Amino acid sequence: MAAGHFLMAFEVAFLFALLCLVLGCGMFKGNIASEVGSLYKPEDLRRADAFQIFYLGINAGVIASPLIVGTLGEVWG
């Protein structure tokens, strides 16, 4: 993902930058979900709570980030 953000600075590499971002995001989400799953044993009741908190954090970020970035773009350009 870092390579994708770096490549977005160059107009020539824009599509390759998007590809890097898509692949990086897909690999990150799959790996972080398995990390959350490995924190607790399958029969541990806290495992379901951990996944709920994990998905709550993702959904809260999806909702809040456009509002925060849009506000910053309007205020500071």
BELGIVEN-V533695 format. One record per backbone hydrogen bond with DSSP energy under -1.0 kcal/mol. CO is the residue of the C=O (numbers start at 0). NH is the residue of the N-H. E is the energy in kcal/mol with one decimal. If there is no record, write none. Layout:
CO/NH/E  CO/NH/E
This chain:
0/4/-2.3  1/5/-2.2  2/6/-2.6  3/7/-1.2  5/8/-1.5  6/9/-1.6  10/13/-1.2  12/16/-2.4  13/17/-2.3  14/18/-2.0  15/19/-2.3  16/20/-2.3  17/21/-2.5  18/22/-2.6  19/23/-2.5  20/24/-2.4  21/25/-2.2  22/26/-2.3  23/27/-2.2  24/28/-2.4  25/29/-1.6  26/30/-1.8  27/31/-2.7  28/32/-1.8  29/33/-1.5  30/34/-1.8  31/35/-2.1  32/36/-2.0  33/37/-1.6  40/43/-1.8  43/46/-1.3  45/49/-2.2  46/50/-2.0  47/51/-2.1  48/52/-2.3  49/53/-2.3  50/54/-2.6  51/55/-2.2  52/56/-2.4  53/57/-1.9  54/58/-2.5  55/59/-2.5  56/60/-2.0  57/61/-2.0  58/62/-1.9  59/63/-2.7  60/64/-2.4  63/67/-2.6  64/68/-2.9  65/69/-2.3  66/70/-1.9  67/71/-2.5  68/72/-2.5  69/73/-2.1  70/74/-2.5  71/75/-2.7  72/76/-1.0
